[in-house]
Amino acid sequence: MASCDRAQGAAWHLENTYASLPTTFYSHVKPTRVRAPQVVVRNNALGASLGQDMNDLEGERGAATFAGNLLPEGAKPLAQAYAGHQFGHFTMLGDGRAVLLGELVTPLGCRLDIQLKGAGRTPYSRGGDGRATLGPMLREYIMSEAMQALGVPTSRSLAVVTTGETVFRDTPLPGAILTRVAASHIRVGTFQYAAHYCSPAELKSLADYTIRRHFAEIAKTEGSYLSFLQAVIKRQAELIAKWQLVGFVHGVMNTDNMAVSGETIDYGPCAFMDNYDPATVFSSIDQNGRYAYGHQPRIAAWNLARLAETFLPLLHHSEEEAVGIANDVIGHFPVLYKQAWLSGMRGKLGIFNEEEADLLLAEDLLALMQEQNADYTNIFLALTLDERSEMEFFSSTVSLAWQARWQERLRRQPQSGPKIKQLMQACNPVVIPRNHRVEESLFAAVTHQDYSLFENLLAALSAPFTADPKYSHYRAAPSPSSHPYKTFCGT
């Protein structure tokens, strides 16, 4: 593997506490040098929030840094080892094309991973080339930044560079590298790896490190391993509820794609749902619908059960007792998810207080959407902006009856009309990354090196709850098509 230069006085000054773990959890590896890196998109706002002077990353210096040709001060690049269940089947995995440069501590004291995705082969590449192509890296940039603006916990995208090299998939494609920022890249699959391939002491060291890094408030408490599981389950319940509320379909909810930090990571064949249908699947490789939109809460619970299995030796010296503890804590996930989802749905409907019938009110609206093949985002937006008269969906007898129930429900709370509308505007996006808009922006960028559509889409997505007339065309659903929309993972 070609060597990389080390920057002097670079913008980043990195640490790497992950490298303090036993070496079974990672392999030291440097990014593979690329021929002609060029920055095509850079997130200056994110860079500023990280406490970085992005002027230090201009021109060739910035391109070389984001490509991994130039390593920041303090970088100790490594690839992380992990395992996981992929579509229900357990296998050994690891960072096959990603390199963790190190960790950056922000001005607010947050410790964040800086990772290069598409940075070349690692010991975990399993015969792959370790490279990424431009389209999927730009897709992850769009999706992660859209999720951030929508208020969904997520990894972030700092920059995308083209490499000046060709990557071969089904066809020759331009190579690219994404600089990704995340709370960490510790996954459910990291713990599965530890439980399956490492010693009990190494498993304990991973758990202790993760607790110190992400759950410092419980690090010194009695029963911290149980508290850790409870905290992870709560974060995941809240995260998946947010996915469902905005119509996001991850596409590949393998256990290695679930971060214990509670962030959305690994944007591959992801997309946002247009017409409401719990069976919605976009990923070309999810042929049996395992990770369909409506299955995401159940799959999250399944993944978390796999995490709990790895903790059995830490929960109790008796396996029987440990299994009972684990089952009990996993059993709380459906309740936590339902609470988080219903709370969010109340907000989308302008409801401030709680009534038992609120769940049925929400479920009846969704059933009506599914029956009429209605656009999920735009139905809630029409309710928010009182544009019901403009949509056929709201004219049916059944819909009118539902609207009467909804209006009656709103009258049973003290908040006034303006406050109700304000709540709904804060919960119902005007703009989401519509699949046809994402695709047209990616096509223009990849095929014609025209980034104008990409930049305009990013601008619209940066304020998704604002009804800006300049971006009104991004509200429109796609034209009907006989070909279902499909996404691809890019590996």
DRENMISE-440041 format. One record per residue (C-alpha): x, y, z negated. Coordinates in pm, whole numbers, padded with zeros to 5 digits, always signed. Each point is the difference from the previous one (the first is absolute). Layout:
XYZ;...
//
This chain:
+00000+00000+00000;+00143+00336+00102;+00114+00231-00278;-00172+00329-00079;+00159+00329-00089;-00075+00154-00339;-00123+00356-00007;+00183+00260-00205;-00224+00259-00160;-00309-00158+00155;-00346+00117-00102;-00071-00318-00194;+00180-00108-00314;-00123-00351-00058;+00006-00250-00282;-00085-00369+00016;-00129-00150-00321;-00140-00297+00192;+00361-00107+00059;+00030-00050-00378;-00217-00309+00033;+00163-00340+00054;+00133-00032+00354;-00246-00279+00072;-00257+00276+00059;+00183+00168+00287;+00284-00008+00248;+00237+00289+00060;-00038+00097+00364;+00064+00315+00199;-00225+00134+00274;+00114-00104+00346;+00143+00298+00182;-00211+00122+00293;+00119+00161+00319;-00179+00333+00038;-00241+00087-00285;-00237+00290+00051;-00258+00134-00246;-00348+00003+00156;-00201+00085-00311;+00103+00124-00342;-00210+00065-00309;+00136+00328-00132;-00279+00038-00258;+00077-00339-00150;+00372+00076+00007;-00057+00322-00192;-00207-00184-00262;+00292-00237-00044;+00218+00299-00084;+00197-00023+00323;+00121+00281+00222;-00114-00131+00335;+00227+00250+00175;+00283-00235-00100;-00161-00265+00218;-00019+00194+00324;+00145-00108+00332;+00245-00285+00039;+00066-00021-00375;-00367-00055-00076;-00041-00252+00280;+00304-00196-00118;-00128-00002-00359;-00353-00110+00087;+00144-00271+00227;+00236-00135-00264;+00314+00091+00193;+00084+00246-00278;-00055-00113-00358;-00096+00255-00268;+00212+00043-00312;-00077-00270-00253;-00160-00237+00250;+00042-00370-00078;-00191-00150+00291;-00160-00336-00056;-00275-00226+00130;-00243-00135-00257;-00084-00368-00034;-00360-00106-00050;-00241-00277+00091;-00373-00001+00052;-00319-00155+00124;-00050+00092+00365;-00358-00080+00099;-00013-00231-00300;+00325-00187+00067;+00300+00046-00228;+00338+00072+00159;+00337+00158-00074;+00025+00352+00141;+00199+00316-00075;+00080+00327+00174;+00060-00126+00351;+00034+00343+00158;+00000+00245-00290;+00288+00139-00203;-00046+00171-00337;+00251+00285-00007;-00067+00082-00364;-00224+00203-00227;-00057+00371-00013;-00109+00176-00319;-00230+00291+00085;-00013+00336-00182;-00304-00136-00189;+00199-00300-00119;-00159-00260+00230;+00232-00278+00116;-00071-00091+00363;+00147-00253+00241;+00152+00124+00326;-00019-00282+00253;+00083-00030+00368;-00239-00222+00197;+00138-00145+00322;+00362+00038-00112;+00131-00331+00133;+00045-00363-00097;+00034-00114-00360;+00048-00341-00163;-00381-00023-00009;-00066+00068+00370;-00083-00366+00072;+00117+00026+00361;-00156+00341+00060;+00189+00294+00146;-00057+00224-00302;-00120+00279+00224;-00320+00200+00032;-00163+00163+00300;-00117+00357+00023;-00377-00055+00014;-00037-00190-00331;+00231+00242-00181;-00205+00297+00118;-00317-00189-00097;+00131-00047-00354;+00090+00368-00015;-00354+00100+00102;-00175-00249-00226;+00206+00057-00312;-00026+00377+00024;-00374-00023+00068;-00045-00219-00307;+00198+00247-00210;-00225+00285+00111;-00309-00214-00072;+00119-00049-00358;+00090-00369+00035;+00323-00109-00174;+00249-00082+00272;+00358-00018+00112;+00097+00306+00203;+00180+00064+00327;+00291+00243+00002;+00126-00034+00357;+00004-00209+00316;+00303-00015+00227;+00037-00166+00335;+00319-00203+00025;+00087+00040+00367;-00019-00378+00026;-00256-00240+00147;-00184-00252-00215;-00153-00301+00171;-00344-00121-00101;-00246-00107+00271;+00151+00284+00203;+00306+00223-00042;-00085+00281-00244;+00186+00297-00150;+00158-00080-00334;-00071+00211-00307;+00067+00021-00373;-00240+00129-00265;+00122+00159-00323;-00248-00109-00264;-00050+00135-00352;-00173-00210-00266;-00032-00027-00377;+00181-00331+00055;-00012-00301+00228;-00052-00252-00281;-00274-00230+00119;-00216-00282-00129;+00225-00205+00228;+00307+00119-00191;-00135-00168-00312;-00096-00309+00199;+00358-00019+00122;+00128+00032-00357;-00233-00268-00131;+00076-00242+00283;+00371+00050+00065;+00151+00165-00310;+00064-00086-00362;-00240+00094-00283;+00255+00258-00114;+00006+00158+00345;-00380+00009+00013;+00000+00174-00337;+00259+00254+00118;-00218+00087+00301;-00308+00040-00220;+00186+00217-00250;+00145+00219+00274;-00339+00045+00168;-00168+00089-00328;+00268+00259-00080;-00026+00149+00346;-00376+00010+00053;-00162-00042-00341;+00237+00166-00244;-00285+00064-00243;-00033-00373-00071;+00371-00092+00015;+00047-00011-00376;-00343-00125-00099;-00073-00348-00128;-00143-00219+00274;+00146+00218+00274;-00023-00278+00263;-00373-00034-00052;-00035+00379+00001;+00197+00009+00325;-00239-00245+00167;-00298+00199-00124;+00150+00324+00132;+00079-00148+00342;-00348-00146+00031;-00160+00334-00090;+00212+00189+00254;-00078-00251+00273;-00373+00009-00074;+00005+00377+00032;+00214-00014+00315;-00218-00252+00185;-00310+00198-00098;+00154+00306+00165;+00074-00205+00313;-00362-00111+00020;-00135+00348-00061;+00188+00149+00297;-00050-00301+00228;+00365-00106+00013;+00093-00349+00116;+00356-00100-00094;+00007-00300+00230;+00271-00211-00168;-00069-00032-00372;+00265-00265-00056;+00138-00010-00354;+00329+00143+00124;-00190+00307+00121;-00147+00087-00342;+00213+00239-00206;-00029-00028-00377;+00026+00381-00021;-00354+00027+00136;+00098+00167+00327;-00103-00099+00351;+00306-00133+00180;+00093-00182+00322;-00222+00163+00257;-00005-00247+00286;-00319-00079+00192;-00206+00235-00217;-00287+00217+00121;-00307+00190-00117;-00347-00140+00053;-00236+00190+00229;-00336-00179-00015;-00076-00150-00339;+00040-00376-00001;+00153-00201-00286;+00130-00252+00256;+00218+00263+00170;+00340-00138+00099;+00254+00183+00213;+00316-00208-00033;+00071-00224+00298;+00154-00263-00229;-00294-00017-00246;-00203-00232+00220;-00208-00145-00284;-00080+00332-00164;+00180-00077-00327;+00081+00369-00044;-00323+00150+00132;-00117+00329-00151;-00261-00167-00219;+00246-00263-00125;+00261+00244-00129;-00119+00010-00364;-00015-00381-00019;+00344-00037+00159;+00146+00255-00243;-00131-00209-00290;+00151-00314+00158;+00337+00173+00039;-00009+00119-00359;-00071-00354-00116;+00323-00101+00175;+00179+00277-00194;-00149-00122-00327;+00126-00352+00074;+00356+00129+00008;-00045+00152-00346;-00114-00317-00174;+00341-00066-00167;-00001+00358-00131;-00356-00002-00134;+00022-00296-00239;+00230-00294-00075;-00300-00231+00043;-00093-00034+00368;-00363-00068-00089;-00018+00315-00210;+00178+00201+00270;-00246-00118+00268;-00291+00104-00220;+00149+00346-00054;+00068+00040+00372;-00350-00111+00101;-00152+00242-00247;+00193+00301+00130;-00060-00087+00366;-00369-00033-00079;-00011+00373-00070;+00087+00093+00359;-00354-00023+00147;-00139+00219-00277;+00278+00259+00034;-00037+00003+00378;-00378+00037-00015;+00031+00288-00249;+00255+00181+00217;-00192-00058+00323;-00336+00103-00144;+00152+00311-00156;+00140+00095+00340;-00327-00079+00174;-00189+00220-00244;+00230+00283+00100;-00063-00065+00370;-00374+00024-00070;+00026+00310-00220;-00090-00181-00321;+00155+00126-00323;-00162-00216-00268;-00060-00374-00016;-00315-00204+00050;-00027-00375+00035;-00174+00026+00338;+00290+00195+00157;+00162-00322+00120;-00312-00106+00186;-00035+00348+00152;+00351-00018+00140;-00030-00361+00116;-00328+00072+00178;+00162+00285+00193;+00288-00226+00106;-00241-00274+00106;-00186+00254+00210;+00327+00114+00158;+00091-00358+00085;-00343-00073+00145;+00011+00306+00225;+00372-00030+00083;+00050+00351-00137;+00325+00189-00043;+00111-00026-00364;+00186+00331-00028;-00247+00208+00199;-00308-00122-00189;+00146+00120-00329;+00114+00321+00168;-00351+00064+00133;-00137-00042-00353;+00266+00238-00129;-00051+00274+00260;-00377-00054+00027;+00029-00095+00367;-00252-00282-00024;-00234+00143+00261;+00275-00032+00259;+00041-00378-00039;-00246-00267+00111;+00103-00213-00298;-00197+00221-00238;-00329-00004+00195;-00112-00360-00058;-00269-00083-00253;+00241-00202-00213;+00260+00277+00006;-00258+00264-00093;-00108-00213-00296;+00362-00032-00113;+00053+00376+00032;-00306+00062-00218;+00147-00228-00269;+00334+00178+00026;-00156+00346-00031;-00203-00113-00299;+00318-00137-00159;+00176+00335+00046;-00287+00177-00171;+00054-00214-00310;+00326+00176-00084;+00062+00352-00126;+00250+00102+00270;-00124+00242+00264;+00007-00035+00379;+00327+00192+00049;+00178-00214-00260;-00132-00317+00161;+00124+00111+00340;+00337+00096-00146;+00038-00348-00151;-00096-00169+00326;+00239+00218+00201;+00282-00108-00230;-00084-00368+00050;-00102-00028+00367;+00270+00070+00260;-00078+00191+00314;+00297-00153+00179;+00152-00347-00020;+00262-00150+00233;-00248-00129+00254;+00144-00294+00188;-00044+00148+00346;+00167+00325-00110;+00289-00189-00155;+00047-00206+00314;-00004+00298+00236;+00258+00181-00210;+00225-00307-00015;-00032-00061+00374;+00100+00356+00083;+00295-00011-00238;+00134-00341+00096;-00068+00011+00373;+00052+00367+00082;+00200+00131-00299;-00286+00248-00049;-00053+00055-00372;-00260+00275+00027;-00298-00233-00059;+00186-00165-00288;+00074+00335-00164;-00358+00126+00049;-00140-00318-00155;+00233+00033-00298;-00109+00360-00047;-00367-00101-00001;+00063-00286-00241;+00192+00220-00243;-00326+00161-00116;-00257-00278+00050;-00272+00152-00218;-00003+00336+00181;-00243+00058+00285;+00232+00195+00228;-00165+00074+00339;+00344-00028+00160;+00000-00371-00080;-00371-00075+00052;+00075-00241+00286;+00174-00232-00248;-00338-00064-00165;-00139-00177+00305;-00027-00378-00005;+00143-00185+00299;-00210-00082+00304;-00153-00350-00004;+00232-00263+00140;-00039-00365+00095;+00353-00065-00128;+00034-00009-00380;+00284+00218-00129;+00308-00203-00091;+00319+00095-00183;+00335-00173-00008;+00258-00027-00277;+00298+00110+00212;+00243-00267-00121;
//
